[in-house]
């Protein structure tokens, strides 16, 4: 197993060693986002999981939550889970990409026709989800507890101008996750990709290191990007997964009763997170709140088609060049699953 983020792992070990564990079993669950279950899907997932596991184990299992990236950068926390320092994490595709690069297959622009299809496909129980999860588990030796979208379709924000066409992307420095596929999307549209870890994004936008970024509306809202960005352009160009994992050795060491509890509690918690994203999108916490401080525009379908025409070939070529036959096979399986689930 490769070792990443030794400093982050060391700091986490010091932090965690100070905890006093009264229960028979302790599950430390980390994620990047706010702890408030009404502010983010991972906050909701963590809160529901903690409540269900602790109450239904009669206190035999304690779930300790570490939100807001307390234990380090996303990829570092995944390494902590792989190493057994932390039991579980809910992570972005950007963090997972450094451990399992094939997560980039989700980044074919405009592949998902709507959020209903996306919800059915981006699930560990879908036909594609089962294939994806089995491959990820084999490559990382992690146990996957949940697969969920990152909060909805991505929009662009920036501090320079509205994005109404591909031409408006020219020269904009857009922060991306540390995902080659995201960098390819921005480059193919004429922008300048600026890959940065999540913890650095707000400051980068505030100081002008990056002109803009791309994320789902709920993430833009809770990250308060409206404080440092003037324009929000609804493009709906991609939708990416968050992946909930657990140290496999820890999971396998649980009693059968506790495994069953973890399995169904994580399933219920994942659905709670999925629902919370839709609630945030539809409520005053979503676009209405952002519209009060930002200039919002929706890119019409005819222009979206031009975005797709520019970006899709670039991302497919990158997947083929970097990940070879395995990458194309996984991508084609994803596209086939989207087609099968598009029954509306």
Steps between C-alpha positions, in 0.01 A plus 500: 500500500631846414541752783356849465498799734728368779486834680121504487487142625733582789296799607182297482652227714594754769153655486320169518717352774365763736147363469360291782307198379234368733308282254596148393549621142583850375445617143675826413324649197658796318369720219579834335177687552310678782375294791153657477282227342288770334800658326650213301429143392805359681400683817158336475649159425737517796229618742250232396764226509616601848145510635398165355817311591531627855132459588460158339820360652386605848819700537733215403616703198602864526519710184733801523460763229781709351339746253646801318820323396624492861730204435664633185455519126262256333764270352690499830194389696435220250856384565431515874201271443707263284765495776247439777563828686142610424218254446289681238473804274258658253720642226482686172600354165799736501638341816418147385666556161843490663424148625266378223542701176211331317258716699567745216262311270210691659632821346373462144315833459121495457482120523215505755170635361348587839539455874257205509723291274809617686352392834429150369841452338718660770406235754693199627194285423464596131637271228784742437544575871560133576769480230663826607497413871645153443787645297569779749498259794738266318740782418500675839405228751234735636141409583248723319200590717336753270510664158319831453514805275703794626194722546361540151614616159798733481477873425780746434562805717753774435587859586539634145188456283191287434570179307236481230699321228821302450670822388447650847724232652806628312785577739305452824706335774261237634580304814448128450536197720830320455337296225656488151150464353385827661812673373425365151145639514618850585785491247274377219267795563783752480549556873812457711459213750635574847497175703487563875395299808166595653650668805669761280211592270337790689832677550599443138178663382531780754859587400459452126720194470195358320229700322235235556411144582239233425281316748137409569274773636480356857880501526525854358246607763650343812855596394381865483656552160246779448728706724789480251326436165268728303360275226335158508431325168277191508654264242415158653808365323600216734391321814761315706487247784579517868622162622451377857766247598608305806822320585436147376692327778302692761171419327588131469587490871153611605255245632233385256244699699706816479572451128127477436444818700775691315365379165141610545587818690735613223234419239239712680753776564600511132138545395464775762800675345359464150170650613670785685679608182167522318344695789789750506478545122127565517494717811599855583844362594569428133474726197264753664759575768783518249294717264470763771874564481605365159400554140353166390444385142392168350684378190230392251497149343629621161811644666536196727527290184797712393664449840448124459638502146821663623551307824377144448769389250776651715392310811450171315846530342657570838333194654621285212854642510545483877296196601505290183258218430392477865401867501302479176326182618395671825388811312295299251340308787401832657351633176310175446356521852392861442326395179322210674384717790376784276140384497330838537 
